[in-house]
Amino acid sequence: MIKAIFWDNDGILVDTEKLYYKASKLTFTKIGIDLTDQMYVEFFLKQSHGTWHLAKELGYSDETISELRRERNQLYGKLLETEIEIIDGAESVLKKLYGKVKMGIVTSSRKDHFEIIHKQTDFLKYFDFIVTSEDVKNTKPDPEPYIKALQLSGMKKEECIVIEDSERGLRAAIAAGLKCYIIPTELTKNSDFTSAEKILDNIKLILSLF
């Protein structure tokens, strides 16, 4: 019996991944790097280490890279304030599950970006706890975020499920010993999700698990 759901945020509840890609692409254009969809998926959504190594390979200093990272983060924050889109069906699903199961958000997002997002969604009232990148030492695909979520939930592993959209999230969940359901996005639809419990077409199908 499912007693707890650990939700990924970006790509599952809100359509923000494309904005992070946009901010990253614009930033890398400044130093002559064309960040393609394929590069973004591979380095961010699969390997989860970003593309700053490409700037380093071109001879840019750590100081310059830190400044570029700061610029990217600021640009992403501004995009979140004006272009955020809520995933269709997300609020209705959360409303129906609220009070029936314990729920938490487990995200690799920075806390400041996360707060900008959810000032606009009013979703946080549905959740029992939040785990952001600042609450752990290691982010996805490391299992630490989901191990922390498990501890916060007070549930057993077999009573919990994870909802993810990326390979890095899937690997984190599996490494934590949790069942993971995948809802692919346009960016992640060609990823390897063979170890997922099930692949769902949309968030509304989560309700069929209950």
C-alpha atoms as one frame of an Amber mdcrd trajectory, in Angstrom:
protein
   0.000   0.000   0.000   1.356   3.418  -0.975   1.537   5.729   2.032   3.947
   8.384   0.744   4.837  10.044  -2.568   8.102  11.857  -3.183   7.639  14.249
  -6.086  10.349  15.681  -8.278   9.621  19.340  -9.000  10.974  20.554 -12.351
   9.295  18.744 -15.222   6.798  16.993 -12.953   4.881  19.776 -11.158   6.117
  22.760 -13.156   7.462  23.041 -16.689  10.690  24.842 -15.783  13.366  22.620
 -17.314  13.094  24.414 -20.632  13.705  27.732 -18.842  16.859  26.407 -17.170
  18.002  25.184 -20.565  17.228  28.587 -22.090  19.195  30.422 -19.376  22.124
  28.016 -19.747  22.109  28.244 -23.549  22.109  32.056 -23.517  24.943  32.101
 -20.998  27.120  29.679 -22.933  26.521  31.583 -26.175  28.519  34.426 -24.611
  31.653  32.261 -24.644  31.090  30.711 -28.048  29.528  27.403 -26.964  26.328
  26.255 -28.682  24.541  24.267 -25.994  22.264  21.883 -27.920  19.259  19.943
 -26.631  21.300  16.741 -26.755  24.174  18.258 -24.770  21.777  19.609 -22.152
  20.027  16.269 -21.682  23.325  14.359 -21.477  25.210  16.680 -19.126  22.351
  17.996 -16.976  19.571  15.402 -16.969  21.615  12.213 -17.230  25.069  12.889
 -15.758  23.946  15.858 -13.612  27.265  17.698 -13.640  26.401  20.537 -16.009
  28.578  21.854 -18.815  31.053  24.091 -17.035  33.823  21.665 -17.938  33.380
  22.818 -21.533  34.242  26.367 -20.513  37.257  25.092 -18.588  38.454  23.182
 -21.646  38.394  26.472 -23.569  40.715  28.011 -20.991  38.260  30.042 -18.924
  39.346  30.578 -15.313  37.444  29.350 -12.257  36.680  32.984 -11.439  35.152
  33.611 -14.872  33.156  30.373 -14.668  31.821  31.370 -11.244  30.690  34.700
 -12.700  29.017  32.950 -15.639  27.255  30.600 -13.235  26.010  33.587 -11.229
  24.723  35.241 -14.413  22.963  32.027 -15.476  21.292  31.687 -12.077  20.106
  35.307 -12.146  18.729  34.925 -15.660  16.947  31.706 -14.708  15.387  33.452
 -11.710  14.056  36.237 -13.955  12.638  33.702 -16.426  10.873  31.913 -13.568
   9.161  35.151 -12.602   7.687  35.690 -16.067   7.497  32.428 -18.027   6.673
  29.627 -15.565   4.060  27.056 -16.639   2.298  24.653 -14.278   2.007  21.079
 -15.551  -1.527  20.379 -16.745  -3.400  18.389 -14.111  -0.820  18.848 -11.358
  -3.015  20.825  -8.989  -6.054  18.577  -9.366  -3.915  15.500  -8.639  -2.336
  17.087  -5.564  -5.766  18.135  -4.269  -7.132  14.609  -4.598  -4.129  13.009
  -2.891  -3.831  15.603  -0.120  -4.595  14.050   3.249  -4.648  10.527   1.820
  -0.871  10.048   1.603   2.158  11.861   2.975   3.781  13.955   0.261   7.122
  15.670  -0.190   8.994  17.465  -2.958  12.555  16.283  -3.619  14.373  18.631
  -5.972  17.878  19.529  -7.095  16.773  23.144  -7.426  18.322  25.941  -5.387
  16.080  27.115  -2.560  15.764  30.652  -3.954  14.627  29.382  -7.360  12.269
  26.911  -5.700  10.662  29.716  -3.695  10.189  31.888  -6.806   8.417  28.970
  -8.489   6.035  28.163  -5.675   5.080  31.718  -4.848   3.218  31.395  -8.131
   1.785  27.880  -7.775   0.440  27.868  -4.185   1.304  24.135  -4.164   3.327
  24.004  -0.951   0.196  23.703   1.200  -0.194  20.154  -0.113   3.224  18.952
   1.076   4.511  17.644   4.390   8.169  18.397   3.669  10.580  19.762   1.058
  14.133  18.660   0.189  16.116  21.122  -1.979  19.757  21.081  -3.071  20.678
  23.077   0.033  19.320  20.400   2.374  21.811  17.721   1.270  25.514  17.384
   0.538  24.980  15.388  -2.639  22.216  15.957  -5.193  20.677  13.535  -7.695
  21.744  11.060  -9.082  23.153  10.440  -5.597  20.509   8.723  -3.433  20.984
  11.149  -0.504  17.963  13.377  -1.331  15.605  10.398  -1.384  17.159   8.831
   1.678  16.502  12.120   3.474  12.923  12.150   2.156  12.412   8.636   3.466
  13.617   9.704   6.907  11.361  12.768   6.911   8.344  10.715   5.868   8.756
   8.188   8.657   7.640   5.464   6.272   9.172   2.179   5.137  10.717   1.991
   1.660   8.029  -0.353   0.393   5.347   2.178   1.407   6.815   4.990  -0.714
   7.023   5.811  -4.405   8.952   8.429  -6.365   7.660  10.430  -9.346  10.446
  11.558 -11.694  11.065  12.700 -15.268  14.834  12.215 -15.743  17.512   9.519
 -15.669  19.399  11.225 -12.841  16.224  11.250 -10.735  15.465   7.630 -11.559
  18.983   6.552 -10.590  18.738   8.449  -7.316  15.439   6.787  -6.438  16.578
   3.281  -7.365  19.833   3.716  -5.420  17.754   4.701  -2.387  15.772   1.485
  -2.736  12.541   3.168  -3.857  10.091   2.388  -6.645  10.102   5.106  -9.273
   7.389   6.065 -11.737   8.478   8.141 -14.715   6.565  10.843 -16.587   8.848
  11.770 -19.499   9.059  15.326 -20.819   9.912  16.517 -24.304  13.553  16.781
 -23.230  13.738  13.375 -21.542  11.452  11.238 -23.713  14.380   9.409 -25.346
  16.157   8.575 -22.076  16.760   5.107 -20.656  13.975   4.397 -18.174  14.184
   0.595 -18.201  14.622   0.400 -14.415  11.476   2.437 -13.718   8.488   0.768
 -12.102   6.304   2.163 -14.881   6.305   4.959 -17.460   3.197   7.165 -17.391
   1.961   9.499 -20.125   0.836  12.263 -17.772   0.516  13.231 -14.121  -3.201
  12.438 -13.962  -2.401   8.720 -14.284  -0.825   8.808 -10.810  -4.363   8.566
  -9.437  -4.745   5.126 -11.065  -2.215   3.799  -8.528  -4.704   4.310  -5.705
